[in-house]
């Protein structure tokens, strides 16, 4: 402890020289020397060590933390997935990779109001109010939405942070459209039922033929509402399970035959137009039987509704390579124009709303099919030519051997 206290304040070379001098002085008595000789050796050795070491050099000054942060700033910014800009003296001092990809590789050094060409962004940057946020609609594309937030660094520079809100905006728009469409679809038959009830309560209730006709219409409208509510419940359940793949296995061939036989009995003669071609040796698929049954009912039912009466609806089930099973449902109806095809699986989207309602469609059938196929990790394709008909193809993966054991 004493030696450590003595050595504090000396440079490395001086400290080692002093250590050697002290050890030498301690050794002198051990070899027969006197204490006086040891003292002389200690003083001389210490003086020599200090002389050899020269003046004590000051320790190197540590690199300031601010300088270290400045060196690391580009790496830190590039690690952020969303666009971030550092603005100082009216110019963009730094921009991460995401910002350069979104706004252009040339933006460093530019006026930020020119790099982000949006009136709301220009106003917020000019005001410089840290902590505020604005929504930028149309930046980068007509359907894109961004949220821009302002922050401030310790040296009074501004931090501009852009967050892509396009997906959230689209989801909110879909939710609003869904509620509006569902409300409209339910309100229309409900208004019809209420109107006929009111009429039957007065003069029409005494006329048996009129009463019978009104009651039939009311029954049809109530059935339509029931189908719509049922489809809404089905869609909700399927969407809730879409991230959890099915765990069971199922043979599609007997299920296709079963659904086709059921539709032949219940389609008022139109079911006889169903023509099935099923490979009985197909391997099973991973699937949820009730959902796959609903998929088959919807696809075959749509083909029977919109195909021309007296023309066949061809349903085939065959192998699709080594890892898939392919279901094809083709009708010979009026067909669908190409511009409508990308939107057919949207909820409540109809090519001809009047015709769809007249044949009992709810506008949710293909949306349900899409979600069922997605949950089963399959693919859904729709091809159509005006005047020739529509073909829907579903490909589902074959169950792995482990699932069959």
C-alpha positions as CSV (number, residue, x, y, z in Angstrom):
1,X,0.0,0.0,0.0
2,X,2.9,2.4,0.9
3,X,4.6,1.6,-2.4
4,X,1.5,2.3,-4.4
5,X,1.1,5.6,-2.6
6,X,4.6,6.6,-3.4
7,X,4.3,5.7,-7.1
8,X,1.1,7.7,-7.8
9,X,1.8,10.7,-10.0
10,X,4.9,9.3,-11.8
11,X,5.0,8.2,-15.4
12,X,5.3,4.5,-16.4
13,X,9.1,4.6,-16.9
14,X,9.7,6.4,-13.6
15,X,7.5,4.1,-11.7
16,X,9.4,1.0,-13.0
17,X,12.8,2.7,-12.2
18,X,11.7,3.4,-8.7
19,X,10.5,-0.2,-8.2
20,X,13.9,-1.5,-9.3
21,X,15.7,1.0,-6.9
22,X,13.6,0.0,-4.0
23,X,14.0,-3.7,-4.5
24,X,17.8,-3.2,-4.9
25,X,18.0,-1.3,-1.7
26,X,16.1,-4.0,0.2
27,X,18.5,-6.6,-1.1
28,X,21.6,-4.9,0.2
29,X,21.2,-6.0,3.9
30,X,20.5,-9.5,2.7
31,X,24.0,-9.8,1.2
32,X,25.8,-8.3,4.2
33,X,25.6,-4.6,3.4
34,X,24.8,-1.9,6.0
35,X,21.6,0.1,6.2
36,X,23.6,3.2,5.2
37,X,24.7,1.5,2.0
38,X,21.1,0.5,1.3
39,X,19.9,4.1,1.8
40,X,22.6,5.4,-0.6
41,X,21.6,2.8,-3.2
42,X,17.9,3.8,-2.8
43,X,18.5,7.5,-3.3
44,X,20.9,7.0,-6.2
45,X,18.6,4.5,-8.0
46,X,15.6,6.8,-7.5
47,X,17.5,9.8,-8.9
48,X,18.6,7.8,-11.9
49,X,15.1,6.5,-12.6
50,X,13.7,10.0,-12.5
51,X,16.4,11.4,-14.7
52,X,16.0,8.6,-17.3
53,X,12.2,9.0,-17.4
54,X,12.4,12.7,-18.3
55,X,9.6,15.0,-17.6
56,X,6.2,13.5,-16.8
57,X,4.1,13.6,-20.0
58,X,0.5,14.5,-19.5
59,X,-2.0,11.7,-20.3
60,X,-3.7,11.8,-23.7
61,X,-7.0,13.7,-23.5
62,X,-10.0,11.5,-23.9
63,X,-12.0,11.9,-27.2
64,X,-15.0,14.0,-26.3
65,X,-18.3,12.1,-26.3
66,X,-19.8,14.6,-28.8
67,X,-17.0,13.9,-31.3
68,X,-17.5,10.2,-30.9
69,X,-21.3,10.6,-31.5
70,X,-20.6,12.7,-34.6
71,X,-18.3,10.0,-36.0
72,X,-21.0,7.3,-35.4
73,X,-24.0,9.4,-36.6
74,X,-24.2,8.0,-40.2
75,X,-24.1,4.4,-38.9
76,X,-26.8,5.2,-36.3
77,X,-29.1,6.9,-38.8
78,X,-28.7,4.1,-41.3
79,X,-29.8,1.5,-38.7
80,X,-33.2,3.3,-38.5
81,X,-35.7,1.7,-40.9
82,X,-37.7,4.9,-41.4
83,X,-36.6,8.1,-43.1
84,X,-34.7,10.5,-40.7
85,X,-33.2,13.8,-41.6
86,X,-30.9,16.1,-39.6
87,X,-31.4,19.8,-40.5
88,X,-29.1,22.6,-39.6
89,X,-28.7,26.2,-40.9
90,X,-31.6,25.6,-43.3
91,X,-29.9,22.6,-45.0
92,X,-30.1,18.9,-44.7
93,X,-26.9,18.0,-42.8
94,X,-27.5,14.2,-42.8
95,X,-30.0,11.7,-44.1
96,X,-30.2,8.0,-43.5
97,X,-30.4,5.4,-46.2
98,X,-34.2,5.2,-45.9
99,X,-34.6,8.9,-46.4
100,X,-32.3,8.9,-49.4
101,X,-34.2,6.0,-51.0
102,X,-37.6,7.8,-50.4
103,X,-36.6,11.4,-51.3
104,X,-33.5,11.0,-53.6
105,X,-29.8,10.3,-53.1
106,X,-29.0,14.0,-53.7
107,X,-30.9,15.5,-50.8
108,X,-28.0,16.1,-48.4
109,X,-27.1,19.8,-48.6
110,X,-30.5,20.8,-49.9
111,X,-33.2,22.9,-48.4
112,X,-35.5,20.4,-46.6
113,X,-38.6,22.1,-48.0
114,X,-37.4,21.3,-51.5
115,X,-36.5,17.7,-50.6
116,X,-39.9,17.1,-49.0
117,X,-42.2,18.8,-51.5
118,X,-45.3,19.2,-49.5
119,X,-47.0,22.4,-48.1
120,X,-47.7,20.9,-44.7
121,X,-44.1,19.7,-44.4
122,X,-42.8,23.1,-45.5
123,X,-44.9,24.9,-42.8
124,X,-43.8,22.6,-40.0
125,X,-40.1,22.9,-41.0
126,X,-40.4,26.7,-41.2
127,X,-42.1,26.9,-37.8
128,X,-39.6,24.5,-36.3
129,X,-41.9,23.4,-33.5
130,X,-40.3,20.4,-31.9
131,X,-42.8,17.7,-30.9
132,X,-45.4,18.5,-33.5
133,X,-46.6,16.1,-36.2
134,X,-48.4,16.5,-39.5
135,X,-49.9,14.0,-42.0
136,X,-48.5,14.2,-45.5
137,X,-51.1,12.9,-48.0
138,X,-49.9,12.0,-51.5
139,X,-46.1,12.3,-50.8
140,X,-44.5,9.7,-53.1
141,X,-47.8,8.5,-54.6
142,X,-51.5,9.4,-54.7
143,X,-52.4,6.7,-52.2
144,X,-49.4,7.1,-49.8
145,X,-49.7,8.7,-46.4
146,X,-46.8,9.8,-44.2
147,X,-46.6,11.2,-40.7
148,X,-43.8,13.8,-40.2
149,X,-42.6,14.6,-36.7
150,X,-40.1,17.3,-35.6
151,X,-37.5,16.9,-32.9
152,X,-34.5,19.0,-31.8
153,X,-30.9,18.1,-30.9
154,X,-28.8,19.6,-28.1
155,X,-27.0,21.9,-30.6
156,X,-30.4,23.3,-31.9
157,X,-30.5,21.2,-35.1
158,X,-33.8,19.7,-36.1
159,X,-34.6,16.1,-36.5
160,X,-37.2,15.3,-39.2
161,X,-38.7,11.8,-38.8
162,X,-41.1,10.3,-41.5
163,X,-43.3,7.3,-40.7
164,X,-45.1,5.5,-43.5
165,X,-48.8,5.3,-42.5
166,X,-50.1,4.0,-45.9
167,X,-51.0,0.5,-44.6
168,X,-52.8,1.9,-41.5
169,X,-54.7,4.4,-43.7
170,X,-55.7,1.7,-46.1
171,X,-56.9,-0.5,-43.2
172,X,-58.9,2.3,-41.7
173,X,-60.5,3.1,-45.1
174,X,-61.4,-0.6,-45.5
175,X,-62.9,-0.7,-42.1
176,X,-65.0,2.4,-42.8
177,X,-66.1,1.1,-46.2
178,X,-66.9,-2.3,-44.7
179,X,-69.2,-0.8,-42.0
180,X,-70.9,1.5,-44.5
181,X,-71.5,-1.4,-47.0
182,X,-72.7,-3.8,-44.3
183,X,-75.1,-1.2,-43.0
184,X,-76.4,-0.5,-46.5
185,X,-76.8,-4.2,-47.3
186,X,-78.7,-4.8,-44.1
187,X,-80.8,-1.6,-44.3
188,X,-82.2,-2.3,-47.8
189,X,-84.0,-5.6,-47.0
190,X,-85.0,-4.3,-43.6
191,X,-86.7,-1.3,-45.1
192,X,-88.5,-3.5,-47.6
193,X,-89.7,-5.9,-44.8
194,X,-90.9,-3.0,-42.6
195,X,-92.7,-1.4,-45.6
196,X,-94.6,-4.6,-46.4
197,X,-95.5,-5.2,-42.7
198,X,-97.0,-1.8,-42.6
199,X,-99.0,-2.4,-45.7
200,X,-100.3,-5.7,-44.5
201,X,-101.5,-4.1,-41.3
202,X,-103.9,-2.0,-43.4
203,X,-105.9,-2.7,-46.5
204,X,-103.6,-5.3,-48.2
205,X,-103.9,-7.6,-45.2
206,X,-107.5,-8.4,-46.2
207,X,-106.7,-9.6,-49.8
208,X,-105.3,-13.2,-49.7
209,X,-103.4,-13.0,-53.0
210,X,-101.8,-9.7,-52.1
211,X,-101.0,-10.9,-48.6
212,X,-99.4,-14.1,-50.0
213,X,-97.3,-12.2,-52.5
214,X,-96.1,-9.7,-49.8
215,X,-95.3,-12.4,-47.4
216,X,-93.2,-14.2,-50.0
217,X,-91.2,-11.0,-50.6
218,X,-90.7,-10.5,-46.9
219,X,-89.5,-14.0,-46.6
220,X,-87.0,-13.6,-49.4
221,X,-85.7,-10.3,-47.9
222,X,-85.4,-11.9,-44.5
223,X,-83.5,-14.9,-46.0
224,X,-81.2,-12.4,-47.7
225,X,-80.4,-10.7,-44.4
226,X,-79.8,-14.1,-42.8
227,X,-77.3,-15.0,-45.6
228,X,-75.6,-11.7,-45.2
229,X,-75.3,-12.0,-41.4
230,X,-74.1,-15.6,-41.8
231,X,-71.4,-14.5,-44.3
232,X,-70.3,-11.7,-42.0
233,X,-69.9,-14.1,-39.2
234,X,-68.0,-16.5,-41.4
235,X,-65.7,-13.8,-42.7
236,X,-65.0,-12.6,-39.1
237,X,-64.1,-16.1,-37.9
238,X,-61.9,-16.8,-40.9
239,X,-60.0,-13.6,-40.5
240,X,-59.5,-14.2,-36.8
241,X,-57.9,-17.6,-37.7
242,X,-55.9,-16.6,-40.8
243,X,-52.5,-16.6,-38.9
244,X,-53.1,-20.0,-37.5
245,X,-52.9,-22.7,-40.3
246,X,-55.1,-25.8,-40.1
247,X,-53.8,-28.8,-38.3
248,X,-55.9,-31.6,-39.7
249,X,-55.7,-33.4,-43.0
250,X,-58.5,-34.0,-45.5
251,X,-59.2,-35.8,-48.8
252,X,-60.6,-33.3,-51.2
253,X,-61.9,-35.8,-53.8
254,X,-64.9,-37.2,-51.7
255,X,-65.6,-33.6,-50.4
256,X,-65.9,-32.3,-53.9
257,X,-68.2,-35.2,-54.9
258,X,-70.3,-34.6,-51.8
259,X,-70.7,-30.8,-52.3
260,X,-71.6,-31.3,-56.0
261,X,-74.3,-33.9,-55.1
262,X,-75.7,-31.5,-52.6
263,X,-75.9,-28.6,-55.1
264,X,-77.5,-30.8,-57.7
265,X,-80.4,-31.5,-55.2
266,X,-80.9,-27.8,-54.2
267,X,-80.3,-25.7,-57.3
268,X,-83.8,-26.0,-58.9
269,X,-82.6,-27.9,-61.9
270,X,-79.5,-25.7,-62.5
271,X,-77.4,-28.1,-60.4
272,X,-77.7,-30.7,-63.2
273,X,-75.3,-28.6,-65.2
274,X,-72.4,-29.4,-62.8
275,X,-69.9,-31.7,-64.4
276,X,-67.2,-33.1,-62.1
277,X,-63.8,-34.7,-63.0
278,X,-62.0,-35.9,-59.9
279,X,-58.8,-37.9,-59.6
280,X,-59.6,-40.4,-56.8
281,X,-55.9,-41.1,-56.1
282,X,-55.0,-37.6,-55.0
283,X,-53.0,-37.2,-51.7
284,X,-54.7,-35.4,-48.8
285,X,-54.1,-31.8,-48.0
286,X,-53.7,-29.9,-44.7
287,X,-57.1,-28.4,-44.2
288,X,-60.1,-27.4,-42.2
289,X,-63.1,-29.4,-43.5
290,X,-65.9,-26.9,-42.7
291,X,-63.9,-24.1,-44.4
292,X,-63.0,-26.1,-47.5
293,X,-66.6,-27.2,-47.8
294,X,-67.6,-23.5,-47.6
295,X,-65.0,-22.7,-50.3
296,X,-66.4,-25.4,-52.6
297,X,-70.0,-24.2,-52.0
298,X,-69.1,-20.6,-52.8
299,X,-67.1,-21.3,-56.0
300,X,-69.6,-23.8,-57.4
301,X,-72.6,-21.7,-56.3
302,X,-71.2,-18.6,-58.0
303,X,-70.6,-20.6,-61.3
304,X,-74.2,-21.8,-61.2
305,X,-75.5,-18.3,-60.5
306,X,-73.6,-16.5,-63.2
307,X,-73.2,-19.1,-65.8
308,X,-75.7,-19.3,-68.6
309,X,-78.6,-21.7,-68.0
310,X,-78.1,-25.0,-69.8
311,X,-74.3,-24.6,-70.1
312,X,-72.0,-26.8,-68.1
313,X,-70.1,-25.8,-65.0
314,X,-66.9,-27.9,-65.1
315,X,-65.4,-28.8,-61.8
316,X,-62.0,-30.6,-61.8
317,X,-59.7,-31.8,-59.1
318,X,-56.2,-32.9,-60.1
319,X,-52.6,-33.0,-59.1
320,X,-50.6,-29.8,-59.4
321,X,-47.0,-30.9,-59.5
322,X,-45.4,-32.8,-56.7
323,X,-46.5,-30.6,-53.8
324,X,-50.0,-29.4,-54.7
325,X,-53.6,-30.2,-55.5
326,X,-55.5,-28.0,-58.1
327,X,-59.2,-27.3,-58.0
328,X,-60.7,-25.6,-61.1
329,X,-64.3,-24.3,-61.5
330,X,-65.2,-23.0,-64.9
331,X,-68.5,-21.6,-66.2
332,X,-69.7,-20.4,-69.6
333,X,-71.3,-17.2,-68.4
334,X,-71.1,-13.6,-69.6
335,X,-67.5,-13.2,-68.3
336,X,-65.9,-10.3,-66.5
337,X,-64.0,-7.4,-67.9
338,X,-60.3,-7.3,-67.1
339,X,-60.5,-4.1,-65.0
340,X,-62.8,-5.8,-62.5
341,X,-60.7,-8.9,-61.9
342,X,-58.2,-7.4,-59.3
343,X,-61.1,-6.3,-57.1
344,X,-63.4,-9.3,-57.2
345,X,-62.2,-10.6,-53.8
346,X,-62.8,-7.3,-52.1
347,X,-65.7,-7.3,-49.6
348,X,-69.0,-6.1,-51.2
349,X,-67.4,-5.5,-54.6
350,X,-69.8,-6.3,-57.4
351,X,-69.5,-6.0,-61.1
352,X,-73.3,-5.8,-61.5
353,X,-74.9,-5.0,-58.1
354,X,-78.4,-5.4,-59.4
355,X,-77.9,-8.8,-60.9
356,X,-75.9,-10.0,-57.8
357,X,-78.7,-9.1,-55.5
358,X,-81.3,-10.6,-57.8
359,X,-79.6,-14.0,-57.7
360,X,-79.1,-13.8,-53.9
361,X,-75.5,-12.7,-53.7
362,X,-74.2,-11.0,-50.6
363,X,-70.9,-9.6,-52.1
364,X,-68.8,-11.5,-49.6
365,X,-68.5,-14.9,-51.3
366,X,-65.2,-14.4,-53.0
367,X,-63.8,-12.4,-50.1
368,X,-64.5,-15.5,-47.9
369,X,-62.9,-17.8,-50.5
370,X,-59.7,-15.6,-50.6
371,X,-59.3,-15.7,-46.8
372,X,-59.9,-19.5,-46.7
373,X,-57.3,-20.1,-49.3
374,X,-54.8,-17.7,-47.6
375,X,-55.3,-19.5,-44.3
376,X,-54.6,-22.8,-46.0
377,X,-51.4,-21.3,-47.5
378,X,-52.7,-21.8,-51.0
379,X,-53.2,-19.7,-54.2
380,X,-56.4,-18.3,-55.7
381,X,-56.5,-17.2,-59.4
382,X,-59.4,-15.8,-61.4
383,X,-59.4,-15.6,-65.2
384,X,-62.2,-14.4,-67.3
385,X,-63.1,-13.3,-70.9
386,X,-66.1,-11.3,-71.7
387,X,-68.7,-13.4,-73.5
388,X,-66.8,-16.7,-72.8
389,X,-67.0,-17.2,-69.1
390,X,-64.9,-17.3,-65.9
391,X,-62.4,-19.8,-64.5
392,X,-61.4,-19.9,-60.8
393,X,-58.4,-22.0,-59.9
394,X,-57.4,-22.9,-56.3
395,X,-54.1,-24.6,-55.5
396,X,-53.6,-26.1,-52.1
397,X,-50.4,-27.7,-50.7
398,X,-50.2,-31.4,-50.1
399,X,-50.0,-32.6,-46.5
400,X,-46.4,-33.5,-45.5
401,X,-45.7,-37.1,-44.5
402,X,-45.4,-36.1,-40.8
403,X,-49.0,-34.8,-40.8
404,X,-50.3,-38.2,-42.1
405,X,-48.7,-40.3,-39.4
